[in-house]
Amino acid sequence: MKYYLIAGEASGDLHGSNLMKQIKISDPNAEFRFWGGDLMKEQSENMVVHYRETAFMGLSDVLLNLNKISKFLKKCKQDIVDFKPDALVLIDYPGFNLRIAKFAKENSIKTHYYISPKVWAWNTGRALKIKRDVDFLYTILPFETDFYAKFNMKVDYVGNPLCDSIENYPFNSNFKTEHNIGRPYIALLPGSRMSELKHVLPNMLETIKNFPEYDFILAGANHISDEIYKNYCTGYTVKIIKGQTYDVLKNAHAGLVCSGTATLETALLNCPQVVCFRFSKLSYFIGKLVIKVKYISLVNLIMDKAVVEELIQDDFNEKKIASSLRKILTGQSRLDMIQSYAALKIKVGNSGASERTAKLIVSRTQN
């Protein structure tokens, strides 16, 4: 069978690659074509566009790239028609993928949406578009089942694929030795998009001088050049390690983490964290008007309480970063967070999300 997958960022590439691996097991004759990244490319050479070209974040970033996005949509639609897939698999990335889902519906292409768009956070009306255009929806957060039930939608809760990624990751027992790490360190995870680096990384770096007793390691993304990281980090004592985020987190004493998938990964790896985020002024203004949830981090959303501290926009400043970070370096706040992480793992569930989803996609495609 022929499968066309679309992932538009680093996390989607990770989950897409694990899904492709499992689809191959269920369907040894699987043929892929995809939008994604280097991890998905390890499963198939048939990549159309790398996600580094399509990772736009925030309203201002989207507005500045409307022409480029329009061209990508046109290219994608034509490529799907030419490939004639038996199944279209959309992975998160809703701004792009919901448009493709509408196109697929109009062209009678079966659509499987893996990792639901976060419609519960804002613009809940998009759930009706999903109901109209998506044939099968696979969710990874436990509260999403009840959310979609309000729209008379039945979804498949498959568990969280991050559990698979962590379980299958080849952790390096010699990580500290190989990178000459002798002291406790704080991990910096500034995100994998250029817009995140621009708005988040400078403030993270400013806090380094407040913690002379710790080293700092920036967990870099492979698709961002060394030169870009070095330009940001000039003048700061920070080690940059690319493509080894799980090793960085597993061995870190604590972390400053850009809001997103990384907050849940950090929790599952038992690393105490402060969640950080800053938008452009326009995106933040609009976000305040439309976002309907109490928290921005997946950890707090899943637990429905403030397990990790969130520093957003003006609160994301040197003084508050230092204060929040000190709370979790030692003492009761650190112990409480780690204890809450244990409860979080129970809620998220065991590994196997990629396998469960792949089996459902293959069986529904073959029937």
JOBEL-V746936 format. One record per residue. SS is DSSP state (hx for helix, st for strand, lp for the rest). PHI is phi in whole degrees, -180 to 180 (* if undefined). OMEGA is omega in whole degrees, 0 to 359 (999 if undefined). Layout:
[[SS,PHI,OMEGA] [SS,PHI,OMEGA]]
//
This chain:
[[lp,*,183] [st,-108,184] [st,-122,178] [st,-114,183] [st,-114,178] [st,-132,173] [st,-125,187] [lp,-118,180] [lp,-158,187] [hx,-60,182] [hx,-65,178] [hx,-64,176] [hx,-62,179] [hx,-62,183] [hx,-70,178] [hx,-64,181] [hx,-66,178] [hx,-67,178] [hx,-66,179] [hx,-61,179] [hx,-60,181] [hx,-76,177] [hx,-62,178] [hx,-59,180] [hx,-69,180] [hx,-77,181] [lp,-136,183] [lp,-59,180] [lp,-98,183] [lp,-59,175] [st,-120,186] [st,-114,164] [st,-143,191] [st,-158,166] [st,-108,184] [st,-177,184] [lp,-146,188] [hx,-65,181] [hx,-69,177] [hx,-68,180] [hx,-67,176] [lp,-67,180] [lp,-93,180] [lp,-161,180] [lp,-85,189] [lp,-86,178] [st,-87,180] [st,-90,181] [st,-141,177] [st,-80,184] [hx,-64,179] [hx,-63,179] [hx,-86,187] [lp,-120,186] [lp,-86,177] [lp,-103,183] [lp,-136,178] [lp,85,184] [hx,-61,183] [hx,-64,179] [hx,-64,179] [hx,-65,182] [hx,-61,181] [hx,-71,185] [lp,-122,183] [hx,-59,181] [hx,-65,179] [hx,-65,180] [hx,-64,179] [hx,-60,179] [hx,-67,178] [hx,-64,180] [hx,-62,180] [hx,-62,180] [hx,-63,183] [hx,-65,181] [hx,-60,181] [hx,-67,181] [hx,-67,177] [hx,-64,179] [hx,-60,181] [hx,-68,183] [hx,-78,181] [lp,55,183] [lp,-72,171] [lp,-79,178] [st,-145,173] [st,-104,183] [st,-114,180] [st,-100,185] [st,-119,179] [lp,51,171] [lp,50,193] [hx,-67,182] [hx,-55,180] [hx,-90,190] [hx,-70,178] [hx,-68,175] [hx,-70,178] [hx,-68,178] [hx,-61,178] [hx,-62,178] [hx,-62,181] [hx,-63,179] [hx,-61,180] [hx,-65,181] [lp,-110,175] [lp,57,176] [lp,-103,181] [lp,-67,185] [st,-115,175] [st,-114,181] [st,-107,182] [st,-104,185] [lp,79,186] [lp,-58,169] [lp,-57,184] [lp,-82,182] [lp,-70,177] [lp,-72,181] [lp,-88,179] [st,-161,180] [lp,53,183] [lp,-62,178] [lp,-61,178] [hx,-65,176] [hx,-60,179] [hx,-68,176] [hx,-67,178] [hx,-63,179] [hx,-59,182] [hx,-74,192] [hx,-106,186] [lp,-103,181] [lp,-79,183] [st,-138,182] [st,-119,182] [st,-112,185] [st,-103,185] [lp,-125,179] [lp,-118,189] [lp,-60,183] [lp,-80,183] [hx,-71,179] [hx,-60,179] [hx,-67,179] [hx,-61,183] [hx,-71,177] [hx,-62,178] [lp,-63,179] [lp,-105,182] [lp,55,179] [lp,-113,174] [lp,-98,181] [lp,-118,174] [st,-104,174] [st,-82,188] [lp,-106,186] [lp,91,185] [lp,-103,183] [hx,-67,177] [hx,-63,177] [hx,-62,176] [hx,-64,184] [hx,-61,181] [hx,-72,181] [hx,-63,184] [hx,-92,184] [lp,-73,180] [lp,-83,182] [lp,-58,183] [lp,-96,181] [lp,-68,180] [lp,-105,185] [hx,-54,183] [hx,-64,181] [hx,-65,182] [hx,-64,181] [lp,-103,176] [lp,54,181] [lp,-103,184] [lp,-108,183] [lp,-114,172] [lp,-59,182] [st,-135,177] [st,-109,181] [st,-86,174] [st,-113,176] [st,-121,187] [lp,-88,181] [lp,97,185] [lp,-113,178] [lp,-102,180] [hx,-62,180] [hx,-66,177] [hx,-68,178] [hx,-57,183] [hx,-61,187] [hx,-92,188] [hx,-110,189] [hx,-62,181] [hx,-56,179] [hx,-70,176] [hx,-61,183] [hx,-66,181] [hx,-62,184] [hx,-80,184] [hx,-56,184] [hx,-66,180] [hx,-84,183] [lp,-134,183] [lp,-66,181] [lp,-83,180] [lp,-120,167] [st,-87,178] [st,-129,178] [st,-125,177] [st,-92,177] [st,-84,186] [st,-92,176] [lp,-93,184] [lp,-60,186] [lp,-79,177] [lp,-99,188] [lp,-67,176] [hx,-59,182] [hx,-62,179] [hx,-63,178] [hx,-62,182] [hx,-65,178] [hx,-62,178] [hx,-70,190] [hx,-92,179] [lp,-57,180] [lp,95,180] [lp,-116,177] [lp,-88,182] [lp,-146,178] [st,-93,179] [st,-105,178] [st,-124,185] [st,-100,173] [lp,70,180] [lp,-135,187] [hx,-59,182] [hx,-66,176] [hx,-65,178] [hx,-60,183] [hx,-70,183] [hx,-61,183] [hx,-100,183] [lp,-80,175] [lp,-80,178] [st,-167,181] [st,-147,167] [st,-105,193] [st,-128,175] [st,-68,182] [lp,-56,183] [lp,146,180] [hx,-56,184] [hx,-60,180] [hx,-66,178] [hx,-73,177] [hx,-60,180] [hx,-61,179] [hx,-67,181] [hx,-66,177] [lp,-97,173] [lp,63,178] [lp,-100,177] [lp,-57,188] [st,-146,166] [st,-116,181] [st,-90,186] [st,-127,173] [st,-162,175] [lp,-144,176] [lp,-98,165] [lp,-66,183] [hx,-61,181] [hx,-67,181] [hx,-64,180] [hx,-67,180] [hx,-61,180] [hx,-69,180] [hx,-60,179] [hx,-63,181] [hx,-78,190] [hx,-112,184] [st,-72,189] [lp,-111,183] [lp,-107,182] [lp,-76,186] [lp,-128,176] [lp,-110,182] [lp,-89,179] [hx,-62,180] [hx,-59,181] [hx,-69,180] [hx,-65,181] [hx,-67,182] [hx,-83,181] [lp,57,174] [lp,-163,184] [lp,-83,176] [lp,-74,180] [lp,-115,180] [st,-78,180] [st,-114,177] [st,-108,187] [st,-119,175] [hx,54,185] [hx,-69,176] [hx,-72,179] [lp,-86,181] [lp,-132,188] [hx,-55,183] [hx,-65,183] [hx,-73,176] [hx,-60,182] [hx,-62,181] [hx,-64,182] [hx,-68,181] [hx,-68,180] [hx,-60,182] [hx,-61,187] [lp,-105,178] [lp,-80,177] [lp,-148,169] [lp,86,189] [hx,-66,181] [hx,-62,178] [hx,-66,180] [hx,-64,180] [hx,-63,181] [hx,-66,180] [hx,-64,177] [hx,-65,178] [hx,-67,176] [hx,-60,180] [hx,-63,178] [hx,-68,178] [hx,-61,181] [hx,-61,178] [hx,-66,180] [hx,-66,183] [hx,-69,178] [lp,98,184] [lp,-85,177] [lp,-71,179] [lp,117,182] [hx,-61,181] [hx,-63,180] [hx,-65,181] [hx,-62,181] [hx,-66,180] [hx,-60,181] [hx,-63,179] [hx,-67,181] [hx,-63,183] [hx,-65,182] [hx,-65,180] [hx,-75,178] [hx,-79,183] [hx,-80,181] [lp,-85,999]]
//
